[in-house]
Amino acid sequence: MNACPMGEDFKIADPEDDLDTRVNEMKILNEKVLSNIENAQKRQQKSYRNRKRKLMSTISPGDEVLISQDFNIKQRKDTLADRHKGPFTVDSISKKGVASVVKDNGTRCCINVSRLRPFYRLENHGAVPCVSLQDHEYGTPDEATDHPYAFSGEKWEKDLGPLQEKLLKYVLDKSLPAAELIVKDDNICLTREDLWSLGLNQCMESTIGNACFKIIREAAQKHGKDVYIADMYVVPTWKTMNVDPLSSLPNNLCSKDAILFPAWSMQQNQLDHYLLCVLLVVEREIIFLDSVLPGGFGDDSYKTIFRHIAGQIDPRPWTEKTGRSFDHFPQQTSGNYCGILILIYALCICTNTPFIFTENDVPLIRQWWCILLMERFQIEGHGQRFAFWTDKASRLLQGTLQPLFRVSRSITSDIPPHVQTMVNRTAQEKKLVDFAVQDHGVRQHLLGVLCGKEPSKWLSRIQKGSSLRVPVYLDSEEEQDSLFFYLQDVLKSAPVEFHIEDQVQFILDVLFPECITQAMSTLQGIYLFIYLFIYLFIYLFIYLFIY
């Protein structure tokens, strides 16, 4: 008796028909995969070109610019140091995005526009009568000196302790997960990525800016001042959403000593920028502070809004002041630290302290703010893990205390799988790019392709007019940029034996895959033809076995 009963319709399949069906399915699958690769490559190339060529519309011949550091050269100096040189004058810009820059000694150099940053030179206005904020005596000088958060040069210039330095380095380490939780105190939640925007040479995020303003409000209370500071996310809605600002403000503004409005300005054909407006209610003074325009205020829409609020608080006339109304007003001549400056402006005003800092102090001020946040706030349920005087801080640095990570609506001590995958992927890509840039064999292979001495299937494909785009393999935009600039220099240094119509497309479709595959094969000790041989051998074995 058959243990496997079969119906009347049971048929034995023909092996040849079954094999043909599988081959057709594989062909359809391959076509679908190639289509997906082509669509993804087009989107990736479009995104990269948009980022690369966006700067070409903001920089014109005759403009003064700053030159950022070369991504191909490893920087061994302090990571908080200035990464720009200049200003220099742009002589011309090619259609390919290469700018001819005239340096101070008269020499010219060709720089890709992606390494240029606009430089804004401040006009030299005539002398203006200066008024110091020390006229508004809300506290005594002794209080300003003794207060732990009061601003003075000695505060940020004071050397950090060994454990403080280690904690700061741990928090600002770019190789560690960005989602690690540093602060979770009431409505304040800060991750390592937020601290990067404050402590590194980046534009400050509004989330961490609000946390810093909370410290400023506490400093003002120590000086006997009742101040109100608007939320940095709320202020921009007054201009973009046409809402009544008074609806989001408390009803007791007239009883405040000072009202602060940190404003993020976004205007067409202008760079985004942080501004600060301060209303001194008792004196009926409006102070407009713009780190780039000491004698003005770079957003007329905000100025109208703040004047309207002042008129609602007190309908009598108000006196308007700018940065030039102070004896010494620190200005911003370059960089992206306008957010740091408005924090210090606000702290000085709230603690009756003169502006005794300069833009050269910004790297130290960034560190100082990070230390304040780490030592002031805690992680709910886990205490002050980053305060240097706690035992948890030492254990965290020793690796005996597990870090916490911010995930959706929960706190966990386990690294989320997607975070760990992202970290591993980024580390592998960095290792691959570093090897490709430094390995002499990879460079010789690329030069051989450009000189026609080495065969390249990607070069043959693009010369035949193929529209197929090759994935760049790298997910990290930082590593993409680093490898792109390296390949661009290789292309410039090689005597190319053929015409290149679009340099960007040629680098992405030819040099990128050539460089990556050559580096991968060298790293793993297996040449590309071995991969192909193994693949063909396995495919042939399966085919013969099925047949």
Buried (B, 14 or more C-beta within 10 A) or exposed (E): EEEEEEEEEEEEEEEEEEEEEEEEEEEEEEEEEEEEBBEEBEEBBEEBBEEBBEBBEBBEEEBBBBBBBBBBEEEEEEBBEBBBEBBBBBEBBEEBBBBBBBEEEEEEEEBBBBBBBBBBEEEEEEEEEEBEBEEBEBBEEEBBEEBEBBBBEEBBEEEBEEBBBBBBEBBBEEEEBBBBBBBBBEEBBBBBBBBBBBBBBBBBBBBBBBBBBBBBBBBBEBBEBBBBBBBBEBBBEBBEEEEEBBEEBEEEBEEBBBBBBBBBBEBEEEBEBBBBBBBBBEBBBBBBBBBBBBBBBBBEEBBEBBBBBBEBBBEEEBEBBBBBBBEEBBBBEBBBBBBBBBBBBBBBBBBBBBBBBEBEBBBBBBBBBBBBBBBBBBBEEBEBBBBBEBEBBBEBBEEEBEBBBBBEEEBEEEBBEEBEEBBEEBEEBBEBBBBBBEBEEBBEBBBBBBEEEBEBEBBEBBEEEEEEBBBBBBEBEBBBBBBBBBBBBBBEEBEBEEEBEEBBBBBBBBBBBBBBBBBBBBEEEEEEEEBEEEEEEEEEEEEEEEE
